Amino acid sequence: MRFLVDENVRREVRDFLASIGSAKYVPHGSSDVVVAHIAQAEHRILVTHDKDFGNALAYPPKRYAGIVIIRIHPPIVGIINGALSILFSRYDEKSLAGRIVILEASGFLINPPLENAE
């Protein structure tokens, strides 16, 4: 899996994502528009805490390899990595393409829903 990790995501989470795929950090100070462009151009799943990427009108999911919005508070690295591990053990890149995932400590919501979602 190929990930684009927003600058608001801790290094330990990026390192975890790099252990299961290819993770690239967003350049520091990049605007949401630049982040979106990189994710599209490089066909990477965007991993972020920025809820603005959940706006399907501004960032139509079908244009992306996937958008994962982390909504875990407080943002404890072990909990985030555990939730990401569960998500990516169940769904591959193809399954998440064109979808927004809201990741919570108790699970995740995928929109549009997958036909075989549990």
C-alpha positions as CSV (number, residue, x, y, z in Angstrom):
1,M,0.0,0.0,0.0
2,R,1.1,3.5,-0.7
3,F,0.3,6.2,1.8
4,L,0.6,10.0,1.9
5,V,0.8,11.0,5.6
6,D,-0.4,14.5,6.4
7,E,1.9,16.6,8.6
8,N,-0.6,16.6,11.4
9,V,0.0,12.8,11.9
10,R,2.7,11.8,14.3
11,R,5.9,10.3,13.0
12,E,5.3,7.0,14.8
13,V,2.1,6.5,12.8
14,R,4.0,7.3,9.6
15,D,6.6,4.8,10.6
16,F,3.9,2.1,11.3
17,L,2.4,2.8,7.8
18,A,5.9,2.5,6.3
19,S,6.2,-0.9,7.9
20,I,3.2,-2.2,6.0
21,G,3.7,-0.2,2.7
22,S,5.3,2.9,1.4
23,A,4.7,6.1,3.4
24,K,5.5,9.6,2.3
25,Y,5.1,12.7,4.5
26,V,3.4,15.8,3.2
27,P,5.9,18.6,2.9
28,H,5.7,20.9,6.0
29,G,3.3,23.9,5.5
30,S,1.5,22.4,2.5
31,S,-2.1,23.6,1.9
32,D,-4.9,21.2,1.7
33,V,-5.0,21.8,-2.1
34,V,-1.4,20.8,-2.4
35,V,-1.9,17.7,-0.2
36,A,-4.9,16.7,-2.3
37,H,-2.9,17.1,-5.5
38,I,0.0,15.0,-4.3
39,A,-2.4,12.2,-3.1
40,Q,-4.1,12.2,-6.6
41,A,-0.9,12.5,-8.7
42,E,0.9,9.7,-6.8
43,H,-2.1,7.5,-6.2
44,R,-1.6,7.3,-2.5
45,I,-4.1,6.8,0.4
46,L,-4.2,10.0,2.3
47,V,-4.0,9.6,6.1
48,T,-4.8,12.7,8.1
49,H,-6.5,14.2,11.2
50,D,-7.9,17.0,9.0
51,K,-11.7,16.6,8.8
52,D,-11.8,19.0,5.9
53,F,-10.9,16.0,3.6
54,G,-14.2,14.5,4.6
55,N,-16.0,17.1,2.5
56,A,-17.0,15.1,-0.5
57,L,-17.9,18.2,-2.5
58,A,-14.4,19.8,-2.0
59,Y,-12.6,16.4,-2.2
60,P,-14.6,14.0,-4.2
61,P,-13.5,10.5,-3.0
62,K,-13.7,8.9,-6.4
63,R,-10.6,11.0,-7.4
64,Y,-8.5,9.5,-4.7
65,A,-6.8,6.2,-3.8
66,G,-8.6,6.6,-0.5
67,I,-8.8,9.1,2.3
68,V,-8.5,8.0,6.0
69,I,-9.5,10.6,8.5
70,I,-8.3,9.7,12.0
71,R,-10.8,10.7,14.6
72,I,-9.2,9.2,17.7
73,H,-9.0,11.5,20.8
74,P,-6.7,11.8,22.5
75,P,-4.5,10.8,19.6
76,I,-2.6,8.0,21.3
77,V,-0.2,6.4,18.9
78,G,-0.8,2.8,20.0
79,I,-4.5,3.1,19.6
80,I,-4.2,4.8,16.2
81,N,-1.7,2.2,14.9
82,G,-4.0,-0.6,16.2
83,A,-7.0,0.8,14.4
84,L,-5.1,1.3,11.2
85,S,-3.7,-2.3,11.5
86,I,-7.3,-3.6,11.7
87,L,-8.5,-1.5,8.8
88,F,-5.6,-2.5,6.5
89,S,-5.8,-6.1,7.4
90,R,-9.4,-6.2,6.3
91,Y,-9.3,-4.0,3.2
92,D,-6.7,-3.5,0.5
93,E,-6.0,-0.5,-1.7
94,K,-8.5,-1.6,-4.4
95,S,-11.2,-1.8,-1.8
96,L,-10.5,1.7,-0.3
97,A,-10.0,3.5,-3.6
98,G,-12.7,6.2,-4.1
99,R,-13.7,6.0,-0.4
100,I,-13.5,8.1,2.7
101,V,-12.8,6.2,5.9
102,I,-13.5,7.8,9.3
103,L,-11.2,5.9,11.7
104,E,-12.2,5.8,15.4
105,A,-10.8,3.8,18.3
106,S,-13.9,1.6,18.2
107,G,-13.9,0.9,14.5
108,F,-14.4,2.7,11.3
109,L,-17.0,4.0,8.9
110,I,-16.4,3.7,5.1
111,N,-18.3,5.9,2.7
112,P,-19.5,4.9,0.2
113,P,-20.0,1.6,2.0
114,L,-18.4,-1.6,0.7
115,E,-20.7,-4.4,-0.3
116,N,-18.9,-6.9,1.9
117,A,-18.5,-4.5,4.9
118,E,-18.8,-6.1,8.3
